[in-house]
Amino acid sequence: MLRQSEMPPDPTPDRQDSPRKENTWVMVGRYSQLALVLPCATFVGWLLGTLLDRWLHTSWISVVGLLLGSAAGLIEVIRTVQRDTK
């Protein structure tokens, strides 16, 4: 049986202790995503709502789609920012 003092040191460094170094282009890609997510999600929500309006012969679903798309885009922006600030 090996004792604690006889065990070899862990070859992998602790990720929490090492500073987080990321490539500049990776960060540019992540933050340019923020500029596209909100308008694209809003547009997709509006587009799906408009298609449902035409199919169901209503006039209110496009507004709901617009609001749901905006909310989805905002949630994704918040998730991305929280992930990058940890």
Backbone atoms as SQL, in Angstrom:
CREATE TABLE atoms (id INTEGER PRIMARY KEY, chain TEXT, resi INTEGER, resn TEXT, atom TEXT, x REAL, y REAL, z REAL);
INSERT INTO atoms VALUES
  (1, 'A', 1, 'MET', 'N', 0.843, -1.167, 0.000),
  (2, 'A', 1, 'MET', 'CA', 0.000, 0.000, 0.000),
  (3, 'A', 1, 'MET', 'C', 0.893, 1.237, 0.000),
  (4, 'A', 2, 'LEU', 'N', 0.556, 2.203, -0.843),
  (5, 'A', 2, 'LEU', 'CA', 1.341, 3.428, -0.925),
  (6, 'A', 2, 'LEU', 'C', 0.875, 4.427, 0.117),
  (7, 'A', 3, 'ARG', 'N', 1.812, 5.045, 0.716),
  (8, 'A', 3, 'ARG', 'CA', 1.466, 6.109, 1.660),
  (9, 'A', 3, 'ARG', 'C', 1.336, 7.426, 0.905),
  (10, 'A', 4, 'GLN', 'N', 0.765, 8.397, 1.556),
  (11, 'A', 4, 'GLN', 'CA', 0.552, 9.707, 0.944),
  (12, 'A', 4, 'GLN', 'C', 1.872, 10.318, 0.488),
  (13, 'A', 5, 'SER', 'N', 2.942, 10.161, 1.250),
  (14, 'A', 5, 'SER', 'CA', 4.214, 10.759, 0.887),
  (15, 'A', 5, 'SER', 'C', 4.896, 10.020, -0.247),
  (16, 'A', 6, 'GLU', 'N', 4.523, 8.773, -0.525),
  (17, 'A', 6, 'GLU', 'CA', 5.148, 7.987, -1.572),
  (18, 'A', 6, 'GLU', 'C', 4.461, 8.140, -2.927),
  (19, 'A', 7, 'MET', 'N', 3.307, 8.757, -2.962),
  (20, 'A', 7, 'MET', 'CA', 2.574, 8.902, -4.216),
  (21, 'A', 7, 'MET', 'C', 3.236, 9.969, -5.080),
  (22, 'A', 8, 'PRO', 'N', 3.329, 9.715, -6.389),
  (23, 'A', 8, 'PRO', 'CA', 3.934, 10.717, -7.272),
  (24, 'A', 8, 'PRO', 'C', 3.009, 11.928, -7.391),
  (25, 'A', 9, 'PRO', 'N', 3.587, 13.080, -7.674),
  (26, 'A', 9, 'PRO', 'CA', 2.743, 14.270, -7.823),
  (27, 'A', 9, 'PRO', 'C', 1.861, 14.170, -9.069),
  (28, 'A', 10, 'ASP', 'N', 0.752, 14.848, -9.024),
  (29, 'A', 10, 'ASP', 'CA', -0.186, 14.852, -10.134),
  (30, 'A', 10, 'ASP', 'C', 0.450, 15.595, -11.312),
  (31, 'A', 11, 'PRO', 'N', 0.552, 14.946, -12.490),
  (32, 'A', 11, 'PRO', 'CA', 1.217, 15.599, -13.616),
  (33, 'A', 11, 'PRO', 'C', 0.385, 16.715, -14.254),
  (34, 'A', 12, 'THR', 'N', -0.925, 16.690, -14.072),
  (35, 'A', 12, 'THR', 'CA', -1.763, 17.728, -14.668),
  (36, 'A', 12, 'THR', 'C', -1.907, 18.878, -13.696),
  (37, 'A', 13, 'PRO', 'N', -1.700, 20.110, -14.160),
  (38, 'A', 13, 'PRO', 'CA', -1.863, 21.248, -13.253),
  (39, 'A', 13, 'PRO', 'C', -3.328, 21.483, -12.935),
  (40, 'A', 14, 'ASP', 'N', -3.557, 22.058, -11.798),
  (41, 'A', 14, 'ASP', 'CA', -4.920, 22.377, -11.384),
  (42, 'A', 14, 'ASP', 'C', -5.434, 23.524, -12.242),
  (43, 'A', 15, 'ARG', 'N', -6.566, 23.328, -12.886),
  (44, 'A', 15, 'ARG', 'CA', -7.084, 24.347, -13.792),
  (45, 'A', 15, 'ARG', 'C', -7.567, 25.592, -13.054),
  (46, 'A', 16, 'GLN', 'N', -7.962, 25.444, -11.827),
  (47, 'A', 16, 'GLN', 'CA', -8.468, 26.594, -11.089),
  (48, 'A', 16, 'GLN', 'C', -7.337, 27.523, -10.663),
  (49, 'A', 17, 'ASP', 'N', -6.135, 26.982, -10.465),
  (50, 'A', 17, 'ASP', 'CA', -5.021, 27.802, -10.040),
  (51, 'A', 17, 'ASP', 'C', -4.336, 28.510, -11.202),
  (52, 'A', 18, 'SER', 'N', -4.363, 27.920, -12.393),
  (53, 'A', 18, 'SER', 'CA', -3.664, 28.527, -13.519),
  (54, 'A', 18, 'SER', 'C', -4.528, 29.636, -14.110),
  (55, 'A', 19, 'PRO', 'N', -3.898, 30.741, -14.531),
  (56, 'A', 19, 'PRO', 'CA', -4.676, 31.826, -15.144),
  (57, 'A', 19, 'PRO', 'C', -5.208, 31.380, -16.502),
  (58, 'A', 20, 'ARG', 'N', -6.361, 31.892, -16.827),
  (59, 'A', 20, 'ARG', 'CA', -7.031, 31.494, -18.058),
  (60, 'A', 20, 'ARG', 'C', -6.485, 32.327, -19.212),
  (61, 'A', 21, 'LYS', 'N', -5.784, 31.668, -20.127),
  (62, 'A', 21, 'LYS', 'CA', -5.220, 32.342, -21.289),
  (63, 'A', 21, 'LYS', 'C', -5.962, 31.859, -22.525),
  (64, 'A', 22, 'GLU', 'N', -6.523, 32.805, -23.266),
  (65, 'A', 22, 'GLU', 'CA', -7.252, 32.432, -24.467),
  (66, 'A', 22, 'GLU', 'C', -6.729, 33.226, -25.648),
  (67, 'A', 23, 'ASN', 'N', -6.858, 32.651, -26.795),
  (68, 'A', 23, 'ASN', 'CA', -6.438, 33.287, -28.021),
  (69, 'A', 23, 'ASN', 'C', -7.297, 34.531, -28.276),
  (70, 'A', 24, 'THR', 'N', -6.678, 35.550, -28.821),
  (71, 'A', 24, 'THR', 'CA', -7.398, 36.796, -29.104),
  (72, 'A', 24, 'THR', 'C', -8.496, 36.575, -30.127),
  (73, 'A', 25, 'TRP', 'N', -8.238, 35.747, -31.118),
  (74, 'A', 25, 'TRP', 'CA', -9.239, 35.519, -32.158),
  (75, 'A', 25, 'TRP', 'C', -10.437, 34.740, -31.638),
  (76, 'A', 26, 'VAL', 'N', -10.215, 33.900, -30.648),
  (77, 'A', 26, 'VAL', 'CA', -11.339, 33.182, -30.030),
  (78, 'A', 26, 'VAL', 'C', -12.247, 34.176, -29.318),
  (79, 'A', 27, 'MET', 'N', -11.651, 35.111, -28.612),
  (80, 'A', 27, 'MET', 'CA', -12.451, 36.127, -27.921),
  (81, 'A', 27, 'MET', 'C', -13.180, 37.030, -28.922),
  (82, 'A', 28, 'VAL', 'N', -12.533, 37.381, -30.023),
  (83, 'A', 28, 'VAL', 'CA', -13.187, 38.184, -31.056),
  (84, 'A', 28, 'VAL', 'C', -14.396, 37.434, -31.615),
  (85, 'A', 29, 'GLY', 'N', -14.239, 36.150, -31.828),
  (86, 'A', 29, 'GLY', 'CA', -15.354, 35.350, -32.328),
  (87, 'A', 29, 'GLY', 'C', -16.509, 35.292, -31.356),
  (88, 'A', 30, 'ARG', 'N', -16.204, 35.134, -30.092),
  (89, 'A', 30, 'ARG', 'CA', -17.274, 35.067, -29.084),
  (90, 'A', 30, 'ARG', 'C', -18.027, 36.386, -28.976),
  (91, 'A', 31, 'TYR', 'N', -17.299, 37.485, -28.985),
  (92, 'A', 31, 'TYR', 'CA', -17.973, 38.775, -28.815),
  (93, 'A', 31, 'TYR', 'C', -18.643, 39.250, -30.093),
  (94, 'A', 32, 'SER', 'N', -18.177, 38.824, -31.246),
  (95, 'A', 32, 'SER', 'CA', -18.912, 39.158, -32.469),
  (96, 'A', 32, 'SER', 'C', -20.203, 38.350, -32.539),
  (97, 'A', 33, 'GLN', 'N', -20.225, 37.207, -31.888),
  (98, 'A', 33, 'GLN', 'CA', -21.457, 36.421, -31.797),
  (99, 'A', 33, 'GLN', 'C', -22.536, 37.218, -31.072),
  (100, 'A', 34, 'LEU', 'N', -22.134, 37.982, -30.069),
  (101, 'A', 34, 'LEU', 'CA', -23.111, 38.766, -29.317),
  (102, 'A', 34, 'LEU', 'C', -23.813, 39.784, -30.195),
  (103, 'A', 35, 'ALA', 'N', -23.090, 40.325, -31.175),
  (104, 'A', 35, 'ALA', 'CA', -23.677, 41.330, -32.058),
  (105, 'A', 35, 'ALA', 'C', -24.684, 40.724, -33.028),
  (106, 'A', 36, 'LEU', 'N', -24.615, 39.427, -33.245),
  (107, 'A', 36, 'LEU', 'CA', -25.504, 38.782, -34.209),
  (108, 'A', 36, 'LEU', 'C', -26.645, 38.002, -33.579),
  (109, 'A', 37, 'VAL', 'N', -26.466, 37.525, -32.371),
  (110, 'A', 37, 'VAL', 'CA', -27.460, 36.637, -31.768),
  (111, 'A', 37, 'VAL', 'C', -28.794, 37.342, -31.539),
  (112, 'A', 38, 'LEU', 'N', -28.775, 38.489, -30.948),
  (113, 'A', 38, 'LEU', 'CA', -30.032, 39.171, -30.605),
  (114, 'A', 38, 'LEU', 'C', -30.849, 39.554, -31.845),
  (115, 'A', 39, 'PRO', 'N', -30.266, 40.216, -32.849),
  (116, 'A', 39, 'PRO', 'CA', -31.096, 40.531, -34.020),
  (117, 'A', 39, 'PRO', 'C', -31.545, 39.298, -34.802),
  (118, 'A', 40, 'CYS', 'N', -30.688, 38.280, -34.889),
  (119, 'A', 40, 'CYS', 'CA', -31.077, 37.076, -35.638),
  (120, 'A', 40, 'CYS', 'C', -32.198, 36.319, -34.927),
  (121, 'A', 41, 'ALA', 'N', -32.108, 36.194, -33.617),
  (122, 'A', 41, 'ALA', 'CA', -33.170, 35.504, -32.875),
  (123, 'A', 41, 'ALA', 'C', -34.486, 36.272, -32.982),
  (124, 'A', 42, 'THR', 'N', -34.421, 37.587, -32.937),
  (125, 'A', 42, 'THR', 'CA', -35.630, 38.401, -33.071),
  (126, 'A', 42, 'THR', 'C', -36.245, 38.216, -34.456),
  (127, 'A', 43, 'PHE', 'N', -35.397, 38.219, -35.476),
  (128, 'A', 43, 'PHE', 'CA', -35.894, 38.044, -36.842),
  (129, 'A', 43, 'PHE', 'C', -36.509, 36.662, -37.045),
  (130, 'A', 44, 'VAL', 'N', -35.863, 35.630, -36.536),
  (131, 'A', 44, 'VAL', 'CA', -36.393, 34.264, -36.685),
  (132, 'A', 44, 'VAL', 'C', -37.724, 34.127, -35.954),
  (133, 'A', 45, 'GLY', 'N', -37.833, 34.707, -34.756),
  (134, 'A', 45, 'GLY', 'CA', -39.107, 34.666, -34.035),
  (135, 'A', 45, 'GLY', 'C', -40.211, 35.369, -34.796),
  (136, 'A', 46, 'TRP', 'N', -39.893, 36.548, -35.356),
  (137, 'A', 46, 'TRP', 'CA', -40.883, 37.285, -36.148),
  (138, 'A', 46, 'TRP', 'C', -41.270, 36.504, -37.395),
  (139, 'A', 47, 'LEU', 'N', -40.276, 35.910, -38.062),
  (140, 'A', 47, 'LEU', 'CA', -40.542, 35.170, -39.288),
  (141, 'A', 47, 'LEU', 'C', -41.434, 33.963, -39.026),
  (142, 'A', 48, 'LEU', 'N', -41.130, 33.200, -37.980),
  (143, 'A', 48, 'LEU', 'CA', -41.977, 32.048, -37.654),
  (144, 'A', 48, 'LEU', 'C', -43.379, 32.487, -37.259),
  (145, 'A', 49, 'GLY', 'N', -43.478, 33.586, -36.514),
  (146, 'A', 49, 'GLY', 'CA', -44.805, 34.102, -36.151),
  (147, 'A', 49, 'GLY', 'C', -45.597, 34.549, -37.363),
  (148, 'A', 50, 'THR', 'N', -44.932, 35.190, -38.307),
  (149, 'A', 50, 'THR', 'CA', -45.608, 35.635, -39.529),
  (150, 'A', 50, 'THR', 'C', -46.075, 34.446, -40.368),
  (151, 'A', 51, 'LEU', 'N', -45.233, 33.423, -40.455),
  (152, 'A', 51, 'LEU', 'CA', -45.643, 32.226, -41.197),
  (153, 'A', 51, 'LEU', 'C', -46.846, 31.546, -40.536),
  (154, 'A', 52, 'LEU', 'N', -46.823, 31.493, -39.209),
  (155, 'A', 52, 'LEU', 'CA', -47.983, 30.918, -38.510),
  (156, 'A', 52, 'LEU', 'C', -49.227, 31.791, -38.686),
  (157, 'A', 53, 'ASP', 'N', -49.041, 33.107, -38.709),
  (158, 'A', 53, 'ASP', 'CA', -50.173, 34.007, -38.954),
  (159, 'A', 53, 'ASP', 'C', -50.814, 33.741, -40.312),
  (160, 'A', 54, 'ARG', 'N', -49.995, 33.595, -41.318),
  (161, 'A', 54, 'ARG', 'CA', -50.537, 33.357, -42.653),
  (162, 'A', 54, 'ARG', 'C', -51.208, 31.987, -42.750),
  (163, 'A', 55, 'TRP', 'N', -50.616, 30.997, -42.087),
  (164, 'A', 55, 'TRP', 'CA', -51.166, 29.642, -42.155),
  (165, 'A', 55, 'TRP', 'C', -52.480, 29.545, -41.382),
  (166, 'A', 56, 'LEU', 'N', -52.549, 30.210, -40.208),
  (167, 'A', 56, 'LEU', 'CA', -53.738, 30.127, -39.359),
  (168, 'A', 56, 'LEU', 'C', -54.716, 31.289, -39.560),
  (169, 'A', 57, 'HIS', 'N', -54.387, 32.210, -40.462),
  (170, 'A', 57, 'HIS', 'CA', -55.230, 33.376, -40.767),
  (171, 'A', 57, 'HIS', 'C', -55.521, 34.208, -39.510),
  (172, 'A', 58, 'THR', 'N', -54.442, 34.531, -38.789),
  (173, 'A', 58, 'THR', 'CA', -54.564, 35.393, -37.613),
  (174, 'A', 58, 'THR', 'C', -53.634, 36.584, -37.807),
  (175, 'A', 59, 'SER', 'N', -53.616, 37.474, -36.838),
  (176, 'A', 59, 'SER', 'CA', -52.738, 38.640, -36.970),
  (177, 'A', 59, 'SER', 'C', -51.943, 38.934, -35.706),
  (178, 'A', 60, 'TRP', 'N', -51.993, 38.078, -34.714),
  (179, 'A', 60, 'TRP', 'CA', -51.335, 38.374, -33.447),
  (180, 'A', 60, 'TRP', 'C', -50.131, 37.475, -33.149),
  (181, 'A', 61, 'ILE', 'N', -49.979, 36.388, -33.865),
  (182, 'A', 61, 'ILE', 'CA', -48.907, 35.443, -33.551),
  (183, 'A', 61, 'ILE', 'C', -47.538, 36.019, -33.908),
  (184, 'A', 62, 'SER', 'N', -47.474, 36.886, -34.907),
  (185, 'A', 62, 'SER', 'CA', -46.182, 37.468, -35.268),
  (186, 'A', 62, 'SER', 'C', -45.631, 38.342, -34.137),
  (187, 'A', 63, 'VAL', 'N', -46.515, 38.998, -33.394),
  (188, 'A', 63, 'VAL', 'CA', -46.065, 39.801, -32.249),
  (189, 'A', 63, 'VAL', 'C', -45.531, 38.890, -31.142),
  (190, 'A', 64, 'VAL', 'N', -46.206, 37.774, -30.913),
  (191, 'A', 64, 'VAL', 'CA', -45.736, 36.807, -29.917),
  (192, 'A', 64, 'VAL', 'C', -44.393, 36.225, -30.348),
  (193, 'A', 65, 'GLY', 'N', -44.260, 35.902, -31.630),
  (194, 'A', 65, 'GLY', 'CA', -42.991, 35.389, -32.146),
  (195, 'A', 65, 'GLY', 'C', -41.873, 36.397, -32.009),
  (196, 'A', 66, 'LEU', 'N', -42.200, 37.669, -32.246),
  (197, 'A', 66, 'LEU', 'CA', -41.218, 38.740, -32.086),
  (198, 'A', 66, 'LEU', 'C', -40.747, 38.832, -30.641),
  (199, 'A', 67, 'LEU', 'N', -41.674, 38.770, -29.702),
  (200, 'A', 67, 'LEU', 'CA', -41.313, 38.849, -28.283),
  (201, 'A', 67, 'LEU', 'C', -40.533, 37.609, -27.833),
  (202, 'A', 68, 'LEU', 'N', -40.959, 36.426, -28.280),
  (203, 'A', 68, 'LEU', 'CA', -40.251, 35.204, -27.905),
  (204, 'A', 68, 'LEU', 'C', -38.845, 35.162, -28.508),
  (205, 'A', 69, 'GLY', 'N', -38.711, 35.619, -29.743),
  (206, 'A', 69, 'GLY', 'CA', -37.390, 35.671, -30.372),
  (207, 'A', 69, 'GLY', 'C', -36.474, 36.648, -29.665),
  (208, 'A', 70, 'SER', 'N', -37.002, 37.800, -29.274),
  (209, 'A', 70, 'SER', 'CA', -36.204, 38.783, -28.535),
  (210, 'A', 70, 'SER', 'C', -35.768, 38.226, -27.183),
  (211, 'A', 71, 'ALA', 'N', -36.685, 37.547, -26.513),
  (212, 'A', 71, 'ALA', 'CA', -36.343, 36.954, -25.214),
  (213, 'A', 71, 'ALA', 'C', -35.287, 35.868, -25.368),
  (214, 'A', 72, 'ALA', 'N', -35.426, 35.032, -26.391),
  (215, 'A', 72, 'ALA', 'CA', -34.439, 33.975, -26.614),
  (216, 'A', 72, 'ALA', 'C', -33.065, 34.553, -26.923),
  (217, 'A', 73, 'GLY', 'N', -33.016, 35.601, -27.734),
  (218, 'A', 73, 'GLY', 'CA', -31.740, 36.245, -28.045),
  (219, 'A', 73, 'GLY', 'C', -31.112, 36.877, -26.826),
  (220, 'A', 74, 'LEU', 'N', -31.924, 37.519, -26.012),
  (221, 'A', 74, 'LEU', 'CA', -31.405, 38.156, -24.796),
  (222, 'A', 74, 'LEU', 'C', -30.894, 37.114, -23.806),
  (223, 'A', 75, 'ILE', 'N', -31.587, 36.008, -23.678),
  (224, 'A', 75, 'ILE', 'CA', -31.129, 34.934, -22.788),
  (225, 'A', 75, 'ILE', 'C', -29.787, 34.379, -23.268),
  (226, 'A', 76, 'GLU', 'N', -29.642, 34.219, -24.562),
  (227, 'A', 76, 'GLU', 'CA', -28.378, 33.698, -25.093),
  (228, 'A', 76, 'GLU', 'C', -27.230, 34.687, -24.887),
  (229, 'A', 77, 'VAL', 'N', -27.510, 35.976, -25.032),
  (230, 'A', 77, 'VAL', 'CA', -26.480, 36.993, -24.772),
  (231, 'A', 77, 'VAL', 'C', -26.062, 36.954, -23.305),
  (232, 'A', 78, 'ILE', 'N', -27.028, 36.852, -22.406),
  (233, 'A', 78, 'ILE', 'CA', -26.723, 36.796, -20.966),
  (234, 'A', 78, 'ILE', 'C', -25.912, 35.549, -20.645),
  (235, 'A', 79, 'ARG', 'N', -26.274, 34.414, -21.217),
  (236, 'A', 79, 'ARG', 'CA', -25.513, 33.181, -20.992),
  (237, 'A', 79, 'ARG', 'C', -24.071, 33.309, -21.463),
  (238, 'A', 80, 'THR', 'N', -23.889, 33.898, -22.636),
  (239, 'A', 80, 'THR', 'CA', -22.546, 34.048, -23.172),
  (240, 'A', 80, 'THR', 'C', -21.691, 34.968, -22.312),
  (241, 'A', 81, 'VAL', 'N', -22.271, 36.067, -21.866),
  (242, 'A', 81, 'VAL', 'CA', -21.526, 37.007, -21.033),
  (243, 'A', 81, 'VAL', 'C', -21.191, 36.366, -19.678),
  (244, 'A', 82, 'GLN', 'N', -22.124, 35.641, -19.090),
  (245, 'A', 82, 'GLN', 'CA', -21.846, 34.979, -17.815),
  (246, 'A', 82, 'GLN', 'C', -20.777, 33.906, -17.959),
  (247, 'A', 83, 'ARG', 'N', -20.779, 33.188, -19.068),
  (248, 'A', 83, 'ARG', 'CA', -19.784, 32.156, -19.292),
  (249, 'A', 83, 'ARG', 'C', -18.386, 32.771, -19.448),
  (250, 'A', 84, 'ASP', 'N', -18.301, 33.934, -20.091),
  (251, 'A', 84, 'ASP', 'CA', -16.997, 34.561, -20.320),
  (252, 'A', 84, 'ASP', 'C', -16.480, 35.332, -19.109),
  (253, 'A', 85, 'THR', 'N', -17.345, 35.689, -18.188),
  (254, 'A', 85, 'THR', 'CA', -16.881, 36.454, -17.020),
  (255, 'A', 85, 'THR', 'C', -16.514, 35.572, -15.850),
  (256, 'A', 86, 'LYS', 'N', -16.682, 34.262, -15.962),
  (257, 'A', 86, 'LYS', 'CA', -16.317, 33.369, -14.844),
  (258, 'A', 86, 'LYS', 'C', -14.832, 33.257, -14.712);
